[in-house]
Amino acid sequence: MKEKRTMISRFKNMGPAAIVTSAFIGPGTITTTTLAGVNYQYALLWVILFSGIALISLMRMTSRVSIVTHKEVTEATVARFQHYSLVKSGIIVVVTLTLFVTGFGFEAGNLIGGSMGLADLFSLPQWLASLILGAIAFYAVVLGTAKTLETLMSLFVAAMGIIFIFAMIAVKPDYFAVAKGFITPQIPEGALTNIIALIGTTLIGINILIHSLSSAEKWRDPAQLSEAYFDTNFNIGIGLLITAAIVITAGTVLFGTGTVVTSPIIFSQMLEPILGEYARYVGDIGIACAGLSSAIATPLILKEVVAHILGWKRDGLKSRVAGGSAVIFGTILSALGQSPVQIIVFASALSGIFLPIIAIMVMIVANSRALMGTYKNTLLQNIIGGFAILVTIVLGINSIIGFVSTILS
């Protein structure tokens, strides 16, 4: 008999998707969404809904693959091509390289953005704020695992949700115009770059891998698929609400003012006319939480997934060095006030190229009757998954174009 789950038990059994939400709600997301609100007010809210549907569909498919096969998606793909040694080796090399490059490249940005919030909040020098956040992230990553950090990530998601949604309500937006922005797709002149950036901050390939690994460990029975789906729908839903809240807040306060967005700290400054002296606390705490949560989640993904793929001990020296070195690298650059532009550009390009590869891997395994049995994709799931893959391919092409343009310039 199928066990009936109460709503309370579903909430208690959540976790893996919170890591993904903590990873994509970082300083880069705050800057990108603030920019969207400043330049286009509510006109790009439909993009958040659009990218959210694509992310949720990919994550639900990933959960199903991982729970049914008891394998992380890379491992499941290797099993699918077990008789093709070149394909197997290629998958492992590409995944490992991408994890290291993106882990190191994104960590500096996470700590730079988060330390800005902490430094502004307590009037600290940038280097000291960087060292504080770096030390916290290092401790969490080196000593923690995906399982033990699920609760911490859930707390970060809750804190960010309260802060950013409170800020949105406080500025009193035009809710009718907001609703229209969600349901009326439009591409204002010059908005294409911002649209692609909004989608790119939500759909990140390495996040799919940690979700796959965490799901395979947390749920071992296909009867628990509904719990995995609830976890994905709830946590990613909160993440999308946070993203939309920042766009709405910026669109309400700064649209038409000609404000130039150069860092996430703009979010704190724009709340001053409404919240007065409390704006600094609300905004800076939100920015610091976003930076720290991503600064923990990104190297944690590197540590956990690389260890699993390469057969290292999850709590062994090699995996700890992999995750900890990314934090040290980011902390040093943040403390020096140096943004590694070339590294970040390359990491972003590689991440964009990697995303459709991961999406295709998930789709291949999800359609394998040998691995999935009766849980293989239905026609509708293939249509939705194909749509998500198309989106990732567009992002991948854009990443290549952006990288080449940057190199040539």
C-alpha positions as CSV (number, residue, x, y, z in Angstrom):
1,M,0.0,0.0,0.0
2,K,1.3,3.4,-0.9
3,E,2.2,5.5,2.2
4,K,0.2,8.7,2.5
5,R,2.4,11.7,3.1
6,T,1.2,14.7,5.0
7,M,2.2,18.2,4.0
8,I,4.3,18.5,7.1
9,S,6.2,15.3,6.3
10,R,6.8,16.6,2.7
11,F,8.3,19.8,4.1
12,K,10.5,17.9,6.5
13,N,11.8,15.6,3.6
14,M,12.8,18.5,1.3
15,G,16.4,19.5,0.6
16,P,18.1,18.8,-2.7
17,A,16.4,21.5,-4.7
18,A,17.2,24.1,-2.0
19,I,20.9,23.7,-2.9
20,V,20.1,24.6,-6.5
21,T,18.1,27.7,-5.5
22,S,20.9,28.8,-3.1
23,A,23.3,28.4,-6.0
24,F,21.5,30.4,-8.6
25,I,20.3,33.2,-6.3
26,G,23.7,34.9,-6.0
27,P,25.1,38.4,-6.5
28,G,25.1,38.0,-10.3
29,T,21.4,37.2,-10.2
30,I,20.7,40.3,-8.1
31,T,22.7,42.5,-10.5
32,T,21.0,41.0,-13.6
33,T,17.5,41.2,-12.2
34,T,18.0,44.7,-10.9
35,L,19.2,45.7,-14.4
36,A,16.1,44.2,-15.9
37,G,13.8,46.2,-13.6
38,V,15.7,49.4,-14.0
39,N,15.7,49.3,-17.8
40,Y,12.4,47.5,-18.6
41,Q,10.3,47.7,-15.4
42,Y,8.0,44.6,-15.4
43,A,8.2,43.8,-19.2
44,L,10.7,40.9,-18.7
45,L,8.9,39.1,-15.9
46,W,7.6,36.5,-18.4
47,V,11.2,35.5,-19.0
48,I,11.5,34.4,-15.3
49,L,8.4,32.3,-15.6
50,F,9.6,30.9,-18.9
51,S,13.0,29.9,-17.6
52,G,11.5,28.5,-14.4
53,I,9.3,26.1,-16.3
54,A,12.3,24.9,-18.3
55,L,14.4,24.5,-15.1
56,I,11.6,22.6,-13.2
57,S,11.0,20.3,-16.1
58,L,14.7,19.4,-16.3
59,M,15.0,18.9,-12.6
60,R,11.9,16.7,-12.3
61,M,13.3,14.6,-15.1
62,T,16.7,14.5,-13.4
63,S,15.1,13.4,-10.1
64,R,13.2,10.6,-11.9
65,V,16.3,9.4,-13.6
66,S,18.4,9.4,-10.4
67,I,15.7,7.8,-8.2
68,V,14.8,5.0,-10.6
69,T,18.4,4.2,-11.6
70,H,20.0,4.9,-8.3
71,K,22.7,6.8,-10.2
72,E,23.7,10.4,-10.7
73,V,23.0,11.5,-14.3
74,T,26.6,11.3,-15.4
75,E,27.0,7.8,-14.0
76,A,23.6,6.8,-15.6
77,T,24.8,8.2,-19.0
78,V,28.1,6.3,-18.7
79,A,26.0,3.1,-18.0
80,R,23.9,3.8,-21.1
81,F,27.1,3.9,-23.2
82,Q,29.0,1.3,-21.3
83,H,30.2,-0.4,-24.5
84,Y,31.6,2.8,-26.0
85,S,34.8,3.5,-24.0
86,L,35.6,6.7,-26.0
87,V,32.1,8.2,-25.2
88,K,32.4,7.2,-21.5
89,S,35.8,8.9,-21.2
90,G,34.7,12.0,-23.1
91,I,31.7,12.4,-20.8
92,I,33.9,12.1,-17.6
93,V,36.5,14.5,-19.0
94,V,34.0,17.2,-20.1
95,V,32.0,17.0,-16.8
96,T,35.1,17.2,-14.6
97,L,36.7,20.0,-16.5
98,T,33.5,22.1,-16.5
99,L,33.0,21.5,-12.7
100,F,36.5,22.8,-12.0
101,V,36.5,25.8,-14.3
102,T,33.0,27.0,-13.3
103,G,33.6,26.2,-9.6
104,F,36.7,28.4,-9.5
105,G,35.4,31.1,-12.0
106,F,32.1,31.7,-10.3
107,E,33.4,31.5,-6.7
108,A,35.3,34.8,-7.0
109,G,32.1,36.6,-8.2
110,N,30.1,35.1,-5.4
111,L,32.5,36.3,-2.7
112,I,33.1,39.7,-4.3
113,G,29.3,40.4,-4.4
114,G,28.6,39.0,-1.0
115,S,31.4,40.8,0.7
116,M,30.1,44.1,-0.8
117,G,26.9,43.6,1.2
118,L,28.7,42.6,4.4
119,A,31.2,45.4,4.1
120,D,28.5,48.0,3.6
121,L,26.3,46.6,6.4
122,F,29.0,46.8,9.1
123,S,31.3,49.5,7.5
124,L,34.1,47.0,7.1
125,P,37.0,47.1,4.6
126,Q,36.3,44.9,1.6
127,W,39.3,42.6,2.4
128,L,38.0,41.9,5.9
129,A,34.5,41.1,4.7
130,S,35.9,38.8,2.0
131,L,38.0,36.9,4.6
132,I,34.9,36.5,6.9
133,L,32.7,35.1,4.2
134,G,35.5,33.1,2.8
135,A,36.2,31.5,6.2
136,I,32.6,30.6,6.7
137,A,32.3,29.1,3.1
138,F,35.6,27.2,3.6
139,Y,34.4,25.6,6.8
140,A,31.1,24.6,5.4
141,V,32.5,23.2,2.1
142,V,35.5,21.3,3.6
143,L,33.6,19.8,6.5
144,G,30.1,19.5,5.1
145,T,28.4,17.3,2.5
146,A,25.5,17.8,0.2
147,K,23.3,15.9,2.8
148,T,24.4,17.9,5.9
149,L,24.2,21.2,4.1
150,E,20.6,20.8,2.8
151,T,19.2,22.3,6.0
152,L,21.7,25.2,5.8
153,M,20.7,25.9,2.2
154,S,17.0,25.7,3.1
155,L,17.6,28.4,5.8
156,F,19.4,30.6,3.2
157,V,16.4,30.2,0.8
158,A,14.0,31.1,3.6
159,A,16.0,34.2,4.7
160,M,16.4,35.5,1.1
161,G,12.7,34.8,0.4
162,I,11.6,36.9,3.5
163,I,14.0,39.8,2.7
164,F,13.4,40.2,-1.0
165,I,9.7,39.6,-0.9
166,F,9.3,42.0,2.0
167,A,11.2,44.6,0.0
168,M,8.9,44.1,-3.0
169,I,5.8,44.5,-0.9
170,A,7.3,47.6,0.8
171,V,7.7,49.5,-2.5
172,K,4.0,49.0,-3.3
173,P,4.2,48.0,-7.0
174,D,1.3,48.2,-9.5
175,Y,0.2,44.5,-9.2
176,F,-2.0,44.7,-12.3
177,A,1.1,45.8,-14.4
178,V,3.1,43.1,-12.6
179,A,0.6,40.4,-13.6
180,K,0.6,41.7,-17.2
181,G,4.4,41.4,-17.2
182,F,4.2,37.7,-16.4
183,I,1.5,36.7,-19.0
184,T,2.4,39.0,-21.9
185,P,5.6,38.0,-23.6
186,Q,7.4,41.0,-25.2
187,I,10.9,41.8,-26.3
188,P,11.5,45.6,-25.8
189,E,14.2,47.2,-28.0
190,G,17.6,46.3,-26.8
191,A,16.3,43.8,-24.3
192,L,17.6,40.6,-25.9
193,T,20.9,40.5,-24.0
194,N,19.1,41.0,-20.7
195,I,16.6,38.2,-21.6
196,I,19.4,35.8,-22.3
197,A,21.2,36.8,-19.1
198,L,18.0,36.3,-17.0
199,I,17.6,32.8,-18.4
200,G,21.3,32.1,-18.0
201,T,21.3,32.9,-14.3
202,T,18.5,30.4,-13.7
203,L,19.6,27.5,-15.9
204,I,23.0,26.3,-14.9
205,G,24.3,22.9,-15.9
206,I,26.4,22.1,-12.8
207,N,23.3,22.7,-10.6
208,I,21.5,19.9,-12.4
209,L,24.4,17.5,-11.5
210,I,24.2,18.2,-7.7
211,H,20.4,17.9,-7.8
212,S,20.8,14.5,-9.5
213,L,23.4,13.3,-6.9
214,S,21.4,14.6,-3.9
215,S,18.2,13.1,-5.2
216,A,19.8,9.7,-5.8
217,E,21.0,9.7,-2.2
218,K,17.9,11.0,-0.5
219,W,15.2,9.0,-2.3
220,R,15.8,5.3,-3.2
221,D,12.3,4.3,-4.1
222,P,10.3,5.4,-7.2
223,A,7.3,5.6,-4.9
224,Q,9.0,8.7,-3.5
225,L,9.0,10.6,-6.8
226,S,6.1,12.7,-5.6
227,E,8.3,13.9,-2.7
228,A,11.1,14.8,-5.1
229,Y,8.7,16.7,-7.3
230,F,7.3,18.6,-4.4
231,D,10.8,19.5,-3.3
232,T,11.6,20.8,-6.8
233,N,8.4,22.7,-7.3
234,F,8.5,24.4,-3.9
235,N,12.2,25.4,-3.7
236,I,12.5,26.4,-7.3
237,G,9.2,28.2,-7.0
238,I,10.6,30.2,-4.1
239,G,13.7,30.9,-6.1
240,L,11.7,32.2,-9.0
241,L,9.6,34.3,-6.7
242,I,12.8,35.9,-5.2
243,T,14.1,36.6,-8.7
244,A,10.8,38.2,-9.7
245,A,10.7,40.2,-6.5
246,I,14.0,41.9,-7.2
247,V,12.9,42.8,-10.8
248,I,9.6,44.2,-9.4
249,T,11.3,46.2,-6.7
250,A,13.8,47.7,-9.1
251,G,11.2,48.3,-11.7
252,T,8.9,50.1,-9.2
253,V,11.7,52.3,-7.7
254,L,14.2,52.9,-10.4
255,F,12.5,52.5,-13.8
256,G,12.9,55.7,-15.8
257,T,15.5,57.2,-13.5
258,G,18.5,56.5,-15.7
259,T,20.3,54.6,-12.9
260,V,23.4,52.7,-14.0
261,V,23.6,49.3,-12.4
262,T,27.3,48.3,-11.7
263,S,27.0,46.1,-8.7
264,P,24.4,44.3,-6.5
265,I,24.8,47.1,-3.8
266,I,22.4,49.2,-5.9
267,F,19.6,47.0,-4.5
268,S,20.2,48.4,-1.0
269,Q,20.5,52.0,-2.2
270,M,17.2,51.9,-4.1
271,L,15.3,51.0,-1.0
272,E,16.3,54.1,0.9
273,P,13.4,56.4,-0.2
274,I,10.9,53.7,1.1
275,L,12.6,52.1,4.1
276,G,14.9,55.0,5.2
277,E,17.7,54.0,7.6
278,Y,16.4,50.3,7.5
279,A,17.1,50.0,3.7
280,R,20.8,49.3,4.4
281,Y,20.0,46.4,6.7
282,V,17.4,44.8,4.5
283,G,19.3,45.2,1.3
284,D,22.8,44.4,2.6
285,I,21.7,41.3,4.5
286,G,20.0,40.0,1.4
287,I,23.1,40.6,-0.7
288,A,25.4,39.0,1.9
289,C,23.1,36.0,2.2
290,A,22.9,35.6,-1.6
291,G,26.7,35.8,-1.9
292,L,27.4,33.4,1.0
293,S,24.8,30.8,-0.1
294,S,26.3,30.7,-3.6
295,A,29.8,30.8,-2.2
296,I,29.0,27.6,-0.3
297,A,26.9,25.9,-2.9
298,T,29.2,26.3,-5.9
299,P,32.4,24.7,-4.5
300,L,30.2,22.2,-2.7
301,I,28.9,21.0,-6.1
302,L,32.5,20.8,-7.3
303,K,33.6,18.8,-4.3
304,E,30.6,16.4,-4.2
305,V,30.1,15.7,-7.9
306,V,33.8,15.4,-8.9
307,A,34.4,13.0,-5.9
308,H,31.5,10.9,-7.1
309,I,32.6,10.8,-10.8
310,L,36.3,10.1,-10.1
311,G,35.6,7.6,-7.4
312,W,37.2,9.7,-4.6
313,K,36.0,9.4,-1.0
314,R,33.4,12.1,-0.4
315,D,35.0,13.2,2.9
316,G,38.5,12.4,1.7
317,L,41.4,14.7,1.3
318,K,41.2,15.0,-2.5
319,S,37.5,16.1,-2.5
320,R,38.1,18.5,0.3
321,V,41.1,20.0,-1.5
322,A,39.0,20.4,-4.6
323,G,36.2,22.3,-2.9
324,G,38.4,24.2,-0.5
325,S,40.8,25.4,-3.1
326,A,38.0,27.0,-5.1
327,V,37.0,28.9,-1.9
328,I,40.6,30.0,-1.3
329,F,41.0,31.1,-4.9
330,G,37.8,33.2,-4.7
331,T,38.6,34.6,-1.3
332,I,42.0,35.9,-2.3
333,L,40.7,37.6,-5.4
334,S,37.8,39.1,-3.5
335,A,40.1,40.4,-0.7
336,L,42.4,42.0,-3.3
337,G,39.3,43.6,-5.0
338,Q,40.1,41.8,-8.2
339,S,37.4,40.5,-10.4
340,P,38.9,37.8,-12.7
341,V,37.0,38.9,-15.8
342,Q,38.7,36.5,-18.2
343,I,38.2,33.6,-15.9
344,I,34.6,34.4,-15.3
345,V,33.9,34.9,-19.0
346,F,35.5,31.6,-19.9
347,A,33.7,29.9,-17.0
348,S,30.4,31.4,-18.2
349,A,31.0,30.3,-21.8
350,L,31.9,26.8,-20.7
351,S,28.9,26.6,-18.4
352,G,26.7,27.7,-21.2
353,I,28.1,25.1,-23.6
354,F,27.9,22.4,-20.9
355,L,24.2,23.1,-20.1
356,P,22.7,21.5,-23.3
357,I,25.1,18.6,-23.0
358,I,23.7,17.9,-19.5
359,A,20.1,18.4,-20.7
360,I,20.7,15.9,-23.6
361,M,22.3,13.4,-21.2
362,V,19.2,13.6,-19.0
363,M,16.9,13.1,-22.0
364,I,18.9,10.1,-23.3
365,V,18.8,8.3,-20.0
366,A,15.1,9.2,-19.4
367,N,14.2,7.5,-22.7
368,S,16.2,4.4,-22.0
369,R,13.8,1.5,-21.3
370,A,16.8,-0.7,-20.2
371,L,17.6,1.8,-17.4
372,M,14.2,3.4,-16.7
373,G,11.7,0.6,-17.4
374,T,8.1,1.8,-17.0
375,Y,9.4,5.2,-15.8
376,K,10.9,6.2,-19.2
377,N,9.7,9.4,-20.7
378,T,6.2,9.8,-22.1
379,L,5.4,11.7,-25.2
380,L,4.4,14.8,-23.3
381,Q,7.5,14.6,-21.1
382,N,9.7,14.4,-24.3
383,I,7.9,17.4,-25.7
384,I,8.5,19.5,-22.6
385,G,12.0,18.2,-22.3
386,G,12.7,18.9,-25.9
387,F,11.5,22.5,-25.3
388,A,13.9,22.8,-22.4
389,I,16.8,21.4,-24.4
390,L,16.1,23.9,-27.2
391,V,16.3,26.7,-24.7
392,T,19.7,25.4,-23.4
393,I,21.0,25.1,-26.9
394,V,20.2,28.8,-27.6
395,L,22.0,29.7,-24.3
396,G,25.0,27.6,-25.4
397,I,25.2,29.3,-28.8
398,N,25.0,32.7,-27.1
399,S,27.8,31.7,-24.7
400,I,30.0,30.8,-27.6
401,I,29.3,34.1,-29.4
402,G,29.8,36.1,-26.2
403,F,33.1,34.4,-25.5
404,V,34.4,34.9,-29.0
405,S,33.3,38.5,-29.0
406,T,35.1,39.1,-25.7
407,I,38.3,37.5,-26.9
408,L,38.3,39.5,-30.2
409,S,37.7,42.8,-28.4
